[in-house]
Amino acid sequence: GAVVSQHPSWVICKSGTSVKIECRSLDFQATTMFWYRQFPKQSLMLMATSNEGSKATYEQGVEKDKFLINHASLTLSTLTVTSAHPEDSSFYICSARMGGTEAFFGQGTRLTVV
Amino acid sequence: QKEVEQNSGPLSVPEGAIASLNCTYSDRGSQSFFWYRQYSGKSPELIMSIYSNGDKEDGRFTAQLNKASQYVSLLIRDSQPSDSATYLCAVHRRNTGNQFYFGTGTSLTVIP
């Protein structure tokens, strides 16, 4: 399957700081990228969908000013958690797809805000 | 009504048995269906995709799709302890901005 690389794998940051997570499709051009959040023992929660070159579409209840998504190219999308707080601690996962095919997931980023 | 529904389990089967995982979806316009496996603390990985009615087999895995009943299933034959994971059903609808909808997942434990 296609490879999606997510970086960093884990990050610890202080409350009030911002954290950037990168998601790259390594061997295909991703027309659409998705960002998910997953709390322990819960299912994936879609946060936003981004198409290259356009603004991300956020799911209801997700603050777009807090979770900044940039999809500047067909191979890179970034999620920035601004002014992070302990309740933002979670497992963040991106996925990417091209055209009408399957979505492939990055390795995930475990964010801990202290 | 949720877009995709799965029995959360947990489902336990003995090693060597057949594990049957089920999923229903609400929108008849859904076009593509996927099964992902997620180990604890890891990201989901795609194991099967199915697009048309009937069965699709890949090794020990068989996906079954019945669009009339809006039902997708995954059968795992000769279950192994390494199959113990959460299995996520996903549905793609092109008419909603190419959204993927995931079920909440079914936790499977294969007992040695």
Interface residues (C-beta under 8 A of the other chain):
Chain A: G1 Q6 T32 F34 Q42 S43 L44 L46 T49 T57 F91 I93 S95 R97 G100 E102 A103 F104 F105 G106 Q107 G108 R110
Chain B: Q31 S32 F34 Y36 G41 K42 S43 P44 E45 L46 S49 L88 A90 H92 R94 G97 N98 Q99 F100 F102 G103 T104 G105
